């Protein structure tokens, strides 16, 4: 029994390295996972790579309301109500361990 058995998880930025690594962990814990990313080809490759009946993917621009509605509706139709959202899309800025992260980045300033 996994910690996330039958929980429905959405990962934006799902076709990237962090998204895929997260998807693997969530699947290992029993979750159903919807990957969301801008690129159809990358999504198809990610879903094939994960090779699980508990994963699906959809191309969507998460900055657009209609696209967000679309991936939410598709997730609910495929897996049921969403339990977890990992908002991983479009992360930019400083890439550093938390202990080395600039204080102004935490406060919303440019780093």
C-alpha angles and dihedrals in degrees: 000000000000128000090245102038108167093350113141115230130187119200117193113202082032098156095057127089096266092043093051094045089050092048091054091052093047092048090049088056092052101262129145108231134204113194117207123192140143097248120074092198094050091048092050090048092049094049090048091047092053091047097193132134085222096065132075135163141211133189112234141148102234091202090068119079095213092051091048091051088050096054092043091051092046092050093050092046092050103037110006132246116000116249102174134031118191102193097202101143122115097006107170138164131051118015107199142120112282091248090059098041114124112253093228090059089061089051094053097260126131113272 
